[in-house]
């Protein structure tokens, strides 16, 4: 049971979120995101701080509720507004609580086992060592239709704050990161060796997983649970799904009506030729079933751009990670309807206690110069595991990026 004191605290936070959501500043953010998503030439670069990796450091000290259930909802409500209130980036505040509606998958029927080490370190327990000897362990992926649990979660929130913030079933951008699924059951070194020693079996393994991903989204189509993934729906990697090229309302939708996110950072250690042979065909087969594609995480997309990533026909956002050749990608995106989605190095704000403002300016100015020929620029700061508890440092960092963008 949630106490009266905890309920009062949660309702206070819900009212604050609604106030922010209805503010003039938030309405302007929605307009800016819409212009950005429409690829409007006059729209400004968008800036987001993905705080999930350091939220515990800054949100946990703010928690006042006593019961675990109340603290979980309190944590959610604070995370919904912390960017708007403290960082002043371009993360919007919704006037509702979304509950993502989507099926989930256990690839190859093998539950992922993860061993934690400290607060950040972890290791995935391998199930496949030698692909030839262990191939029999791979089976059809398990599809989980867990909508009842999600809807019960939504109903519980409605009981507490639903009269203030409506709870809304929301579309969930599809995520299909096949290489991550492989590395969760197979050490990266063993994966690389399998590509060389057992190429036919590796292709067979990828074929199995590709078919399973296609099946899960076909089932979602058949069951009529695909909802729009447009406007303020979260798009992986620090971004939002605003676009005028996909529907923003309706039911009984198809995968061709929604976004998909994909990456293959686990293959950063293989050649462009091996990526093209072992990864690209399967990713392309899945991606072309969707309306728009956001691609890339920490990999150097520039290394595999020419013969592979550039061939994803519905590509709309591409990750420009710290390991990318910025200038090369800026040149290649000239004239293309693809967002130059920059992921700055987290070292800028996550290593030193104090922000090196001159270093940040130079770094951001370099990106702006490199992306000048690209159509649209977006910054998503990710993978910052500590800001040393200094919220002001994050806000100042956003101010520096914004100031440099104004010179673009």
C-alpha positions as CSV (number, residue, x, y, z in Angstrom):
1,X,0.0,0.0,0.0
2,X,1.1,3.5,-0.8
3,X,0.7,5.8,2.2
4,X,-1.2,9.1,2.1
5,X,2.1,11.0,2.5
6,X,3.6,9.2,-0.5
7,X,0.5,9.7,-2.5
8,X,0.5,13.4,-1.8
9,X,4.2,13.5,-3.0
10,X,3.4,11.7,-6.2
11,X,0.4,13.9,-7.0
12,X,2.6,17.0,-6.4
13,X,5.1,15.7,-8.9
14,X,2.4,14.8,-11.4
15,X,1.0,18.4,-11.2
16,X,4.5,19.8,-11.7
17,X,4.9,17.7,-14.9
18,X,1.5,18.8,-16.2
19,X,2.5,22.4,-15.5
20,X,5.7,22.0,-17.4
21,X,3.9,20.2,-20.2
22,X,1.5,23.1,-20.7
23,X,4.1,25.8,-20.5
24,X,4.9,28.1,-23.4
25,X,8.5,26.9,-23.4
26,X,7.4,23.3,-23.9
27,X,5.0,24.2,-26.7
28,X,7.9,25.9,-28.5
29,X,10.0,22.7,-28.1
30,X,7.2,20.7,-29.7
31,X,7.2,23.2,-32.6
32,X,11.0,23.1,-32.9
33,X,11.0,19.2,-33.0
34,X,8.2,19.2,-35.6
35,X,10.2,21.6,-37.8
36,X,13.3,19.4,-37.3
37,X,11.4,16.2,-38.1
38,X,10.0,17.8,-41.2
39,X,13.6,18.5,-42.3
40,X,12.8,22.2,-42.5
41,X,15.8,24.0,-43.8
42,X,15.3,26.9,-41.3
43,X,15.0,24.6,-38.2
44,X,17.7,24.7,-35.6
45,X,19.8,21.8,-34.4
46,X,18.2,19.9,-31.5
47,X,20.0,19.0,-28.3
48,X,19.3,16.2,-25.8
49,X,21.0,14.9,-22.7
50,X,20.3,11.2,-22.2
51,X,20.5,11.1,-18.4
52,X,19.7,7.4,-17.8
53,X,23.3,6.4,-17.1
54,X,23.7,9.0,-14.3
55,X,20.1,9.4,-13.1
56,X,20.8,7.4,-10.0
57,X,23.4,9.9,-9.0
58,X,21.1,12.9,-9.2
59,X,17.6,11.5,-8.8
60,X,18.0,9.1,-5.9
61,X,19.0,11.9,-3.4
62,X,15.7,13.7,-4.5
63,X,13.5,10.7,-3.5
64,X,11.2,11.3,-0.5
65,X,8.7,8.4,-0.7
66,X,8.9,5.5,1.6
67,X,7.4,2.4,-0.1
68,X,9.3,0.8,-3.0
69,X,6.3,1.1,-5.3
70,X,5.9,4.8,-4.6
71,X,9.7,5.4,-5.0
72,X,9.6,3.7,-8.5
73,X,6.8,6.1,-9.6
74,X,8.5,9.0,-7.9
75,X,11.7,8.2,-9.8
76,X,9.8,8.1,-13.1
77,X,8.0,11.4,-12.5
78,X,11.3,13.2,-11.6
79,X,13.1,11.7,-14.6
80,X,10.2,13.0,-16.8
81,X,11.0,16.6,-15.9
82,X,14.7,16.7,-14.9
83,X,16.0,17.7,-18.3
84,X,13.4,20.4,-18.7
85,X,13.9,21.8,-15.2
86,X,17.7,21.4,-14.7
87,X,19.5,20.8,-18.0
88,X,17.3,23.1,-20.2
89,X,18.0,21.0,-23.3
90,X,15.4,20.2,-25.9
91,X,13.8,17.2,-24.2
92,X,10.0,17.7,-24.1
93,X,7.7,17.1,-21.2
94,X,4.6,15.0,-22.1
95,X,1.1,15.8,-20.7
96,X,0.6,12.1,-20.2
97,X,2.3,8.9,-19.0
98,X,3.1,6.6,-21.9
99,X,2.8,2.8,-21.6
100,X,4.6,1.2,-24.5
101,X,2.6,-1.5,-26.2
102,X,4.9,-4.1,-27.9
103,X,5.8,-7.8,-27.8
104,X,9.2,-8.8,-26.6
105,X,11.6,-11.5,-27.7
106,X,14.1,-14.0,-26.2
107,X,16.5,-14.5,-29.0
108,X,17.3,-18.2,-29.8
109,X,15.2,-19.2,-26.8
110,X,18.3,-18.6,-24.6
111,X,17.7,-16.3,-21.6
112,X,20.5,-13.7,-21.2
113,X,22.5,-14.2,-18.0
114,X,24.5,-11.1,-16.8
115,X,27.0,-11.0,-13.9
116,X,27.3,-7.6,-12.3
117,X,30.6,-6.2,-11.1
118,X,30.4,-3.1,-9.1
119,X,27.9,-0.4,-10.1
120,X,28.7,-0.4,-13.8
121,X,30.8,-3.4,-14.8
122,X,29.0,-6.6,-16.1
123,X,29.7,-9.7,-18.1
124,X,27.4,-11.8,-20.2
125,X,27.6,-15.5,-19.6
126,X,28.3,-17.3,-22.9
127,X,26.2,-20.2,-24.0
128,X,27.9,-20.6,-27.4
129,X,31.7,-21.1,-27.6
130,X,32.4,-23.1,-30.7
131,X,29.6,-22.4,-33.2
132,X,29.9,-25.8,-34.9
133,X,29.8,-27.8,-31.6
134,X,27.2,-25.6,-29.9
135,X,24.9,-24.9,-32.8
136,X,22.3,-27.3,-31.5
137,X,21.7,-25.0,-28.5
138,X,20.2,-22.4,-30.8
139,X,16.4,-22.7,-31.1
140,X,13.5,-20.6,-32.3
141,X,13.2,-17.3,-30.4
142,X,10.5,-17.0,-27.8
143,X,7.9,-14.3,-28.4
144,X,6.4,-12.8,-25.2
145,X,2.9,-11.3,-25.4
146,X,3.1,-9.6,-22.1
147,X,0.5,-6.9,-22.7
148,X,-1.6,-7.8,-19.6
149,X,1.3,-6.9,-17.3
150,X,1.9,-3.6,-19.0
151,X,-1.7,-2.7,-18.9
152,X,-1.9,-3.6,-15.2
153,X,1.1,-1.3,-14.6
154,X,-0.8,1.5,-16.4
155,X,-3.9,0.9,-14.4
156,X,-2.0,1.2,-11.2
157,X,-0.6,4.5,-12.2
158,X,-4.1,5.7,-13.1
159,X,-5.3,4.9,-9.6
160,X,-2.7,7.2,-8.1
161,X,-2.3,10.2,-10.5
162,X,-4.5,9.4,-13.5
163,X,-6.9,12.3,-12.9
164,X,-3.9,14.6,-13.2
165,X,-1.7,12.9,-15.9
166,X,-3.6,10.5,-18.2
167,X,-2.0,7.1,-18.8
168,X,-1.9,6.4,-22.5
169,X,-1.0,3.3,-24.5
170,X,1.8,4.4,-26.8
171,X,3.5,3.0,-29.8
172,X,7.0,1.7,-29.3
173,X,9.7,2.2,-31.9
174,X,10.9,-1.2,-33.1
175,X,14.3,-2.2,-32.0
176,X,16.2,-4.9,-33.9
177,X,19.9,-5.1,-32.8
178,X,20.8,-8.6,-33.9
179,X,24.5,-8.4,-33.2
180,X,23.9,-7.4,-29.7
181,X,21.6,-10.5,-29.3
182,X,24.5,-12.6,-30.6
183,X,27.1,-11.1,-28.2
184,X,24.8,-11.6,-25.3
185,X,25.2,-15.4,-25.7
186,X,28.6,-15.6,-27.4
187,X,31.8,-13.8,-26.5
188,X,32.9,-11.3,-29.1
189,X,36.1,-13.1,-29.8
190,X,34.3,-16.3,-30.4
191,X,31.8,-14.5,-32.7
192,X,34.7,-13.1,-34.8
193,X,36.3,-16.5,-35.1
194,X,33.0,-18.1,-36.1
195,X,32.7,-15.6,-39.0
196,X,36.0,-16.9,-40.3
197,X,35.9,-20.6,-39.4
198,X,32.2,-21.3,-39.8
199,X,30.8,-18.7,-42.2
200,X,27.9,-20.9,-43.4
201,X,26.7,-21.7,-39.9
202,X,27.1,-18.0,-39.0
203,X,24.8,-17.1,-41.9
204,X,22.4,-19.8,-40.7
205,X,22.4,-18.3,-37.2
206,X,21.7,-14.8,-38.6
207,X,19.0,-16.2,-40.8
208,X,17.2,-17.8,-37.8
209,X,17.2,-14.5,-35.9
210,X,16.1,-12.4,-38.8
211,X,13.1,-14.7,-39.4
212,X,12.2,-14.4,-35.8
213,X,12.3,-10.6,-35.8
214,X,10.2,-10.5,-38.9
215,X,7.7,-12.9,-37.2
216,X,7.3,-10.9,-34.0
217,X,6.4,-7.8,-35.9
218,X,4.1,-9.7,-38.2
219,X,2.3,-11.0,-35.1
220,X,2.0,-7.5,-33.8
221,X,0.4,-6.5,-37.1
222,X,-2.0,-9.4,-37.1
223,X,-3.0,-8.7,-33.5
224,X,-3.6,-5.0,-34.3
225,X,-1.3,-3.7,-31.6
226,X,1.0,-1.5,-33.7
227,X,0.4,2.1,-32.7
228,X,2.0,5.3,-34.2
229,X,5.6,6.0,-33.4
230,X,5.5,9.6,-34.5
231,X,5.8,13.0,-32.6
232,X,6.8,12.8,-29.0
233,X,7.4,9.0,-28.9
234,X,10.9,8.1,-27.7
235,X,13.3,7.0,-30.4
236,X,16.3,5.1,-29.2
237,X,19.6,6.9,-28.8
238,X,18.5,10.1,-27.2
239,X,16.1,11.2,-29.9
240,X,12.4,11.7,-30.6
241,X,10.4,10.4,-33.4
242,X,8.9,13.6,-34.9
243,X,8.4,13.3,-38.7
244,X,5.9,14.3,-41.3
245,X,6.6,11.1,-43.3
246,X,4.8,8.7,-41.0
247,X,1.2,8.5,-39.6
248,X,0.6,10.1,-36.2
249,X,-2.7,8.5,-35.4
250,X,-4.7,5.4,-36.2
251,X,-4.9,1.7,-35.3
252,X,-4.3,-1.6,-37.2
253,X,-1.0,-0.1,-38.5
254,X,1.7,-1.9,-40.4
255,X,5.4,-1.9,-39.7
256,X,5.7,0.3,-42.8
257,X,4.0,3.0,-40.7
258,X,6.5,3.1,-37.8
259,X,10.2,3.7,-37.0
260,X,12.8,1.0,-36.4
261,X,16.1,1.5,-34.6
262,X,19.1,-0.7,-35.4
263,X,22.8,-0.8,-34.6
264,X,25.7,-3.2,-34.9
265,X,28.4,-1.7,-32.7
266,X,29.6,-5.2,-31.7
267,X,31.0,-5.6,-35.2
268,X,33.3,-2.6,-34.9
269,X,36.2,-5.0,-34.9
270,X,35.5,-6.5,-38.3
271,X,36.2,-5.2,-41.8
272,X,33.8,-3.3,-44.0
273,X,33.7,-6.4,-46.2
274,X,32.8,-8.7,-43.4
275,X,30.1,-6.3,-42.2
276,X,28.7,-6.3,-45.7
277,X,28.7,-10.1,-45.9
278,X,27.5,-11.1,-42.4
279,X,25.4,-8.2,-41.1
280,X,24.1,-5.9,-43.9
281,X,21.9,-8.4,-45.7
282,X,19.9,-9.3,-42.6
283,X,19.7,-5.8,-41.3
284,X,18.5,-4.5,-44.6
285,X,15.9,-7.2,-44.9
286,X,14.4,-6.2,-41.6
287,X,14.8,-2.5,-42.0
288,X,13.1,-2.3,-45.3
289,X,9.8,-3.5,-43.7
290,X,9.6,-0.3,-41.7
291,X,8.8,3.3,-42.5
292,X,11.9,5.0,-41.3
293,X,15.3,3.8,-39.9
294,X,17.5,5.4,-37.2
295,X,20.8,3.6,-37.4
296,X,23.9,3.4,-35.2
297,X,25.3,3.6,-31.7
298,X,29.0,3.7,-30.9
299,X,30.3,2.1,-34.0
300,X,32.2,4.1,-36.7
301,X,29.5,4.2,-39.3
302,X,31.9,6.0,-41.6
303,X,33.9,2.7,-42.0
304,X,30.9,0.8,-43.4
305,X,29.0,3.7,-45.0
306,X,29.9,3.4,-48.7
307,X,28.9,-0.2,-49.5
308,X,26.5,-0.9,-46.7
309,X,24.9,1.7,-44.4
310,X,24.3,4.2,-47.2
311,X,22.2,1.5,-48.9
312,X,19.5,1.5,-46.2
313,X,16.9,3.1,-48.3
314,X,14.7,4.4,-45.5
315,X,17.6,5.8,-43.4
316,X,16.5,9.0,-41.7
317,X,19.0,9.4,-38.8
318,X,22.5,8.1,-38.6
319,X,24.7,8.0,-35.5
320,X,27.9,10.1,-35.8
321,X,29.8,8.6,-32.8
322,X,33.1,9.8,-31.3
323,X,34.8,7.1,-33.4
324,X,33.3,8.4,-36.7
325,X,35.1,10.4,-39.3
326,X,33.0,13.6,-38.9
327,X,34.1,15.3,-42.0
328,X,33.6,12.3,-44.2
329,X,30.1,11.8,-43.0
330,X,29.3,15.5,-43.4
331,X,30.3,15.2,-47.0
332,X,28.4,12.0,-47.6
333,X,25.2,13.3,-46.1
334,X,25.1,16.3,-48.4
335,X,21.8,16.4,-50.3
336,X,20.4,13.4,-48.4
337,X,17.3,13.5,-46.2
338,X,19.3,12.1,-43.3
339,X,19.9,13.6,-39.9
340,X,23.5,14.0,-38.8
341,X,22.9,12.6,-35.3
342,X,26.0,13.5,-33.4
343,X,26.9,11.6,-30.2
344,X,29.7,13.7,-28.6
345,X,32.3,12.1,-26.4
346,X,31.1,11.7,-22.8
347,X,34.6,12.7,-21.6
348,X,33.6,16.3,-22.1
349,X,31.3,16.3,-19.1
350,X,31.8,12.9,-17.4
351,X,35.5,12.7,-16.5
352,X,36.6,15.9,-14.8
353,X,34.7,17.4,-11.9
354,X,34.8,20.8,-13.6
355,X,33.7,21.5,-17.1
356,X,36.5,22.5,-19.5
357,X,34.5,25.0,-21.4
358,X,37.2,25.8,-24.0
359,X,37.6,22.2,-24.8
360,X,33.8,21.7,-25.1
361,X,33.6,24.8,-27.4
362,X,36.3,23.5,-29.7
363,X,34.9,20.0,-29.9
364,X,31.4,21.2,-30.7
365,X,32.7,23.8,-33.2
366,X,34.5,21.0,-35.0
367,X,31.3,19.0,-35.3
368,X,29.3,22.0,-36.6
369,X,32.0,22.7,-39.2
370,X,32.0,19.0,-40.3
371,X,28.2,18.8,-40.5
372,X,27.7,22.1,-42.4
373,X,26.9,20.4,-45.7
374,X,24.5,17.8,-44.1
375,X,20.9,18.7,-44.0
376,X,20.0,18.4,-40.3
377,X,22.1,18.3,-37.2
378,X,21.1,16.8,-33.9
379,X,23.1,16.3,-30.7
380,X,22.4,13.5,-28.2
381,X,24.8,13.3,-25.3
382,X,24.9,9.7,-24.1
383,X,27.0,7.3,-21.9
384,X,27.8,9.9,-19.2
385,X,28.0,7.7,-16.1
386,X,28.8,10.6,-13.7
387,X,28.5,14.3,-13.7
388,X,29.9,14.4,-10.1
389,X,26.4,15.4,-8.9
390,X,26.7,18.8,-10.6
391,X,23.5,19.6,-12.4
392,X,24.7,23.1,-13.2
393,X,27.6,21.6,-15.2
394,X,25.2,19.8,-17.5
395,X,23.1,22.9,-18.0
396,X,26.3,24.9,-18.8
397,X,27.4,22.3,-21.3
398,X,24.0,22.6,-23.0
399,X,24.4,26.3,-23.2
400,X,27.8,26.0,-24.9
401,X,26.4,23.6,-27.5
402,X,23.4,25.9,-28.1
403,X,25.7,29.0,-28.4
404,X,28.0,27.2,-30.9
405,X,24.9,26.1,-32.9
406,X,23.7,29.6,-33.3
407,X,26.9,30.3,-35.3
408,X,26.1,27.5,-37.8
